[in-house]
Amino acid sequence: MSKRQLSTAFDSKEFLAQCWQKKPVLLSKFIPDFSDSLAPEELAGLACEELVESRLVMEHEPGKWQLRHGPFEESDFTQLPESNWTVLVQAVDQWVEDVADIKTLFNFLPSWRIDDIMISFAAQGGSVGPHYDYYDVFLLQGQGERNWKIGDRCDSDAELVRGEELSLLQNFEATKEFNLTVGDALYIPPRFPHWGTATSESLCYSIGFRAPSMAEMIEGFSDFIIKDQDPSQRYEDSDVEVELRSAEIKPELLDASYRQLTERLAQKQDFAGWFGCYVSQPKYPELIQPLEDELSWEDFSALLSDGVQLTKNPSSRFAFMESSAKDCVLLFVDGAMVSFSMKQLSNIVAFCEARETVPGTPSELLAEPEIAELLLRLLNQGSLLAAA
């Protein structure tokens, strides 16, 4: 279990009011006395692992980029030139506890909004080129220094360099420039183009925030409500009063079906339930594996009585929602939803907000049958882990 304690003098209220999703801002010394959670050699080691998503970006000559995907071999790194390359490793927070600690500094935002913490190591001159993202990101500087150029917010139809897998901007105009040293952070809202270049060997921690697109929400919610749709509800035109020409579609005959469709889509409670399931889906579900031998209630009780602690799987996601319409609290874990009575609200809140270990003594965890059954289910499915 990590013992690392991080703190910052950051004014979150002022930031949310003036900057969040509005404008880029430099957060000088965001983490005073910051020290890296891992060495560049350890990051390279992660990039060699089969289950870890990683990339290597090289600029062979100005404007000529090469992208390679991991896993890599050790020899891939020993053969690299002295400059102009970057290795990027996704979701390091799921593998290194000290990196996961960094997420606690962003508790002023919903935890389910955080996607992951990507770490990049760049040799001098290393970069991934000018680009923009559709999500918010904090760029926390570790060892070394990086220069960041920022442009004005661009439209989604901004011209990209043809033939580049990296989705680089064809035309980039910097309006701001920052030099980051250890402990500094740069916040960049969605669609603000940015271009970072290492001025010395450096590590950068990118804390990205997930934001479902409208297309993803339409597709996902539609799939969700289709499952419960009554097959007998179909298009009807019993009100037809005029003689139609062959092959004609009369717009007014679509009114009833369109009204049914919009009424079904307008069910806010259904949308809220789907949304909670969607944003709690794990980034890498393959890292959540059920127990080979499912535990019975007796096994579970004995496990807790023996002093075994329950910890959250680092790859799992937890969120909750108070539903006033249904007078219940909804718990979302790894894309699934469970409903509890409001009397369990404080227990659900404590469970979701616990960083690693599930709070409570064995007797307390077993005292509430609803909660105990939940914990057993999550342990069997791999969302919780048993730690001696």
N, C-alpha and C positions, 0 to 999 in steps of 0.2 A: 504494500500500500504506500502511495506517495506521501511524503511528509513536507513537500515543498509549499512554502507560503509566498504568495505574490500579492503585491498591493500597488495601488496607483493613486495619485492625487487628482485624477481625472474627474472633471465636473460633468457627470452624465446628464443632468437635467439641462444644463446649458447646451450641451452637444445635441441632445434630442430636439430641442427647440430651434436651434439655429442651423444645424448641419445635416442631421440624419436624412438621407435620401434627397438632400438639397444641393450640397456643394462639397467639394474635396476640402480637407483640412489637415494640416500637419499637427500632430499631437507630440510635441517635443517632450522627450523623457517620459513617455507614457508609462514605462516601467523603469523607475530609477534602479540603478545597480543591477540591471538585467544580466543574467548569465545564460548561455545556451543550454538547452536541454539534452543535446547530443552533439558529438563531434562530426565534422564532415565525413570522416571515414565510416562512422556508424550509419549516417544517412545513405552513403553509397552501399553499405551492407544491406540495408532495407531494400534498396532498389534492385538487389539481386534475388530477393525472395519471390517465390512463385505467386503468392497470394497478395502481394503488394503492387498497387498500380503506380507506375513510374514512367518518366519520359526523359529524354536527353535532347537538348536543343543546341545546335551548333551554327554559328555564322561563319561560313568558309571565307566569304568576302563580303564587303558591304552590300546588304540587300539580298544575299543568297543564303537561305536558311535550310537546314536539314533537321528533320524530326525523326527520332527513333523511340520506340516503345519498349519498356522492359517486359519481363525481368532481364537483367544484364548479367554478364560474367565479370569477374574481377579484372580480367584482361581488358575489358572494354574501357575501364577507367585508367589503367596504367598506360594505355596507348594514346590518351588524349593530349592535345597540345597544351601549352601553358596558358592560353587565353581564349576568350570568345566562345565559351560553352557554359551551359547550365544544366544541372540535373534537378528534376522536380519529382517529389514523392508525395502522393496524395494520402490523406487521412492518417497522418503520423500520430495523431491523438489517439487512435485506436490501438496503437502498438507501444507507445511510450507514455507512461503515466505522467512524467514531468511536463510533457507537451499538453496533455489533457488538462493539466492544472491551469493553463493559460485561459481556457474557456470560462473559468470562474470570474475573470475580470470583465466579462460581458453579461453579467447577470441583470443588467439594466434592460436587456432585450430578452424576448422569449427564448428559452433554451432550444425549442424545436426549430427555431429559425437558423441556428448554426448548422452548416453543412459539414464542414470538416476543417482541419488545419493542415494545409499543404506546406511543406518546407522545401525551399530550393537552395541549392548551393551553386554559386556562380564563381567561376574563375574571373580574373580581371578582364573586363570588357564583355563578360557574359551577359546575355539578355535573351528575351523571347520575342522581342520586336514590339512595335506599336499596335495596340489592340484595345478592345473594350469588352466589358462583361455585362451580362444582364442582371447581375446581382451585386449587393453591397460587399465590400471587402475591406478589411483592415490589414495593412502591410506592416508587420512588426519587424524591425531590423535587429538581427543578431550580430554576430561578429562581423567586422569589416564595415565597408561603406557602400551605399548605392545612391546613384543619382536618379531621380524620378522626374520625368517631364509629363505634365498634365495638359490636356486640351479641353476645349469647351464640349459640353454634352452634345453628342451626335445622334442622328436618326438611325433607325435600324437598317435603312437602305444605304448607309455609308459604303462607298466603294472599297472593295477588298482587293488585295493583290491576287491576281489570277494564278491558279496552279499551286497555291500555298496551303498546305494542310493546317497551318497555324492560324488562319483567318486574320491575317495582318492587314492593317489599314493602308490603302494606297496613298492617301494624302493625310499627313499628320501635322498639325500646327500646334506647337506648345504655347500655352498662355501662362503657365506657372512652372516653376522648377524648384525642386527641393533636394537637398543632400541629407540623407539619413545616416545616423551613426547608432551604435548599440543602444537599445532601449527606446529609440524614437519609433513612432508609428504614423502611418499615413492612411487616412480614411478616404475611400473613393466610392461614391454612389454609383448606381447602375448607369451605364452608357456614357461614362466619362472616359475618353481614351487616355491611356497612360503607357509610358515606355520607361522601364527601369533598366539601368546599366550598372553593373558592378564596377566601382572605381578601385576596388581591391578585392581579394578573395572574401566572400561574404555569404552569410546565411540570412534568409528572409522567411518569416512565418506569415503565411497568407491565411487569415481567418475569413472564410467565405460564408455567406448567408444565403440559404436556399429561398427561392421565390418562384412558385409554380407559374408557368405562363398561362394566358387565357386559353390557349389551345389545349394545354395539358388538363386544365380544370374542366373544360367542356367535355373532352374525351373521357376523363376519369369519372366525372359525376354521371355522365350518360351511361357508362358501363355499370356503375353502381346501382342506378335506379332500374336499369333493364332487368336485373336479376329478379326483382319483385313485381315486374309489370304483368298485369292480367292479360293473357293472350287473347281474351275475347274482345278487348278494346281495340277496335280497328276503324279505318276510315269508313264513314257513312255519308250517303247523299240522299237520304230519304226525303229531304225537303226540296228536291229538285222540282221546279215548277215550269221551267221553260224548255222548249225543245232544243237540244244541243246538236250542233253540227258534229258529224263523225270526227273523232280524234281531238275534239276541243276539250280543253281543261278550263272550266269556268272558275275564275278566282274566288267568287263568293261562296262556291261550294267547298272551299278549303277552310272556311271560317271555323266550323265546329272542331275539325281536327287540330287546327292551329291553336284554338282556345284550350283544348285538352292538353296539348303539348306544353304550352306555356304555363298552365296551371301546375303541371307535374314538375316542371323545372323550377317553379317558384316556391318549392317546399324548403324553407330555410333550415329547418331542423334536420332534414335529410342531408342537405348540403353540408351542414356543420359536422354531422357524423362522418360523412365521406371525407371532408377536409382533414379532420383529426387523424383518420386512418392513413390518408395520403402522406401527410407531412411527418408521420411517425414511422414510415417505411424505412428500414435500414439501408444505408448506402451500399453495404456489401452483405446481403442476406446469407451468402454462403459461409460467413464467419459465425453464424448462429446455428449451432447444431444441437438437435435434441439428444437427450441421454440415450445411450444404447439400451439400457435396462430401465424402463420407466419406474419411478418410485411410487409406492403405494402410500396411503395416508399414514399407515403405521411406520413405514420407512422414514417418511418425512418427519414425523414427530420424534422418532428416535434420533434422527440426524441433528435436529435442533437441541434436543436434550443433551447431546454429547458435546455441545458447545460450538458446532459448526456454524459459521457465519454465512449469510447470503449476500453476494455482491452482484452488482449489475454487470452484465456483459458489456464491455466497452463498445461493441458494435451495435448494441440495442438502443432504441429511442423510446422515450417515455414522455407523455403529455397528458393533460386532463382538461376537462371543460365542465363548467357548471351549466346545467340545462334547466332553466327556469320553467320552460314549457312542459317538460316532463318531470320536473321536481326530482332530479337525480344528478349524480356526478358521473361523467363519462370518462373512463380511463382508456388511453390509447397506448398500446405497446406493439412495436414492430408491425404496424399496419393493421392491427386488429383492435376491436372496440369491446369493452365490457362496461355494463351499467351497474351502478351501485346506488343505494339509498343515500340521501343527503347526510345521514348521520355518520357516514364514513368519509365525509369530506376531508376532515383534518388528517385522517390516516392516509388518504390518497395523495393529499398535498405533500405530506412528509415523505411518502414513498417516492414521489416523482422528483422532489427537490434534493433528495439524498444523492450525494456525489458518487459514492462507491458502494458503501455497505448499507444494507437495508436496516433502518433504525428499529430498535425494540429488542427486548429480552425474549428468550424462547417462550416464556409463559405469556408475554404480551402478544407475540406473533400468533400464538395458538388460541388466544382468548376469543378472538373474533373469527368465527367460522368463515365468513365471506372473504376476509383478508387472507386467512390461512389457506383456503382453497385456491385463491389467486396465486399466492406465492408458490404453492406446489405445482400449479399448472405452468407458471413461468419458468420454474426450475426444470421441469420435464422437457419443455420446448427449447431450452437453452438461452432464454432471455436473462435468466439469473444463473449464477454459478455458485457452487458450494466451496467455501474456503475454510480450511482448518484454522 
